[in-house]
């Protein structure tokens, strides 16, 4: 893997153009994400994600707060897109995901950002919240590739992704990094305003793993290809962690890189829900990690003793 070539560089120019055109066509009656709002975003109409024809970008930088395998020594080249196809009531990045902090950018400018981050030494191109603006990303990628982009692409999503759309972009992304937020649809609806999260997320993650497999890292410990799953432990088992772990162990792979995250803290509208109005306890976190270890998982997290 030391001579690794990113997936999109292995596609012909015609193939990447075809993927771009297919995705842009879906914006005309938008079904880019599972919400299927069917608004004409090419004409500026907006659905749940409140995003029209152009991508909105909040910020871009070399990010050193991601998983070590993404950060390496040079950092992950993160582009944070505004708005989201979920409405998590406790989102820590709510000014970006819910309030839409950011500015519109066309594909030319977005391509320049990609190339800039590469020039700064980024190990990868980390596309944060890409689900609702995937066509615009691929449009920019076509330009950036022609101008020398060569970094692995990271699809960093909330896990509410369309299996059909993921199939269209097969061969483009090297690393998929979805959240698996909930295993209970009723709770997903209550806290993220989505009715079918669990079924959709399972299908999406299975498709992601089919495309890229388990995470592969190089001799320097830097990720090059594969699946990384993030799971945020919420208070009072709202995230349904055991069921998520069962799915990963039984349906994905026991070699899955699973980042079990303990950083929840009440934010945005969390205080409207008494059950979300506190941080998680060490006991709650340990129970999830212990269960993951019991089910044979072990990559991506360490036991929180001490």
Buried (B, 14 or more C-beta within 10 A) or exposed (E): EEEEEBBBEEBEEEEBBEBBEBBBEBBBBBBBBBBBBEBBBBEEBBBBBBBBBBBBBBBBBBBBEBBEBBBBEBBBBBBBBBBBBBBBBBBBBBBBBBBBBBEEBEBEBBBBBBBEBBEEEBBBBBBBBBBBBBBBBBBBBBBBBEEEBEBBBBBBBBBBBBBEBBEBBBBBBBBBBBBBBBBBBEBBBBBBBBBEBBEBBBBBBBBBBBBBBBBBBBEEEBBBBBBBBBBBBBBEBBBBBBBBBBBBBEEBBBBBBBBBBBEBEBBBBBEEBEBBEBEBEEEBBBBBBEBBEEBEBBBBBEEBEE
